[in-house]
Amino acid sequence: METDFKIKFDGEKHQIDANLLVNNLIHTTSIIQEINRNLDSGKKLDIQIKALEKGSFLIHIELIESTFENLKNLLTRENIEIAGSVIGIFVGLIELKKFLKGKEEKSIENAGNKVKITNQEGQVLYVENFVQNIYNNTIVKDALSQSFETLENDNSITGYEITDKNNKTLVRVDREEFEYISVKSEELLEGEKNIIVAARLNIVRISFDDKLKSDFYFKGNKISAKINDSEFYNRVDKGESFAKGDVLEVELEIKQVFESAVNTYVNKNYKIKRIITHILRNEQSKFDFENEVS
C-alpha cells in the first residue's frame, strides 16, 4: 500500500492564492487525522509535504507515523497499511460526496463488506463500510465542504485531482462539481428549497444583537444574514474581536424560492447556523510556481 499521494489543482495560471492552498491543506489534514482517529489504530499520523512540483500546482504529501521510537519502526507493514487505508478512505469520501451531488441518499443497503448506495438519480455506487460510517462525521463533513467551497470561490481553479505517487488518478473533481461537495444538505419544499452549504464570508458589518442581521460578501455578492449561533455570542462576551475584512467559515442556510418567470430558484434569505472558523483580516498573497519551485 502507498503511504503518499499527490493533490493537483488544475488551472491555466502559474500561481495560486496562498490562502486557498493553506486552507485546503488544513482541511485535508483535519479529514486525514479524523479518519485515522476513527480507525482506532493507536497511531498518530504526521502529514508532510514532500515537494511543491511544477505544473498545475502539484503537491506531494506523505503520511508517516509519529513516534518517539527508533526511525526504523516507521516503515513497518502495519504502519504502511494504516497510511494506505487512510488515503483510500479519503478518496472514497470525495467519490461519495461527488456521487450524491449535494443530496441525500435515495437508499442505503448492506452488500457484504460494502454498502450499496443509490443516489436521487437512481445511480448506484458501492463503497467500503467505513467510508459510509464516517461520511456523516461532523469534522469530516465540515472540512470536506469548506475545502471545496474555497476552491469554488477561485475561478482560476478548473479541477482538483488526487493521484498516487506515480501520477495515477485516484479521484478527480471538475470545477462544475465543486458546488456539489460544498453543499451539506438540501431540503425540497413546495416551490421552495432550503440548502445548507459551507460558506466563506467576508465581514462588511457585523451585529452583536441576535435579532439583527450582519452584512457580508459571499461569492462576490453582498448579503445580509442573522447569526443563529449561540457560541458566537459567547465568544464575543469573552472578548474575541470580529472586524471588517475578517473571514468567517460557516454553515450557511439559504432559502430559495422558485421563480417561474425565469425558471430557476432564486436566493431569498440567509442564516448563519454555525461559525466554524474565524480568520483575521490579512493581505491575500500568491504562490508563483514558475519562480518559487525549481
C-alpha positions, 0 to 999 in steps of 0.5 A: 500500500502507498503511504503518499499521494499527490493533490493537483489543482488544475488551472491555466495560471502559474500561481495560486492564492496562498490562502486557498492552498493553506486552507485546503491543506488544513482541511485535508489534514483535519479529514486525514487525522479524523479518519485515522482517529476513527480507525482506532489504530493507536497511531498518530499520523504526521502529514508532510509535504514532500515537494511543491512540483511544477505544473498545475500546482502539484503537491506531494504529501506523505503520511508517516507515523509519529513516534518517539521510537527508533526511525526504523519502526516507521516503515513497518507493514502495519504502519504502511497499511494504516497510511494506505487505508487512510488515503483510500478512505479519503478518496472514497469520501470525495467519490461519495460526496461527488456521487450524491451531488449535494443530496441525500441518499435515495437508499442505503443497503448492506452488500457484504463488506460494502454498502450499496448506495443509490443516489436521487438519480437512481445511480448506484455506487458501492463503497467500503463500510467505513467510508459510509460510517464516517461520511456523516462525521461532523469534522469530516463533513465540515472540512470536506465542504469548506475545502471545496467551497474555497476552491469554488470561490477561485475561478482560476481553479478548473479541477482538483485531482488526487493521484498516487505517487506515480501520477495515477488518478485516484479521484478527480473533481471538475470545477462544475462539481465543486458546488456539489461537495460544498453543499451539506444538505438540501431540503425540497419544499413546495416551490421552495428549497432550503440548502445548507452549504459551507460558506466563506464570508467576508465581514462588511458589518457585523451585529452583536444583537441576535435579532439583527442581521450582519452584512457580508460578501459571499461569492462576490455578492453582498448579503445580509444574514442573522447569526443563529449561533449561540457560541458566537455570542459567547465568544464575543462576551469573552472578548474575541474581536470580529472586524471588517475584512475578517473571514468567517467559515460557516454553515450557511442556510439559504432559502430559495424560492422558485421563480417561474418567470425565469425558471430557476430558484432564486436566493431569498434569505440567509442564516448563519447556523454555525461559525466554524472558523474565524480568520483575521483580516490579512493581505491575500498573497500568491504562490508563483510556481514558475519562480518559487519551485525549481 
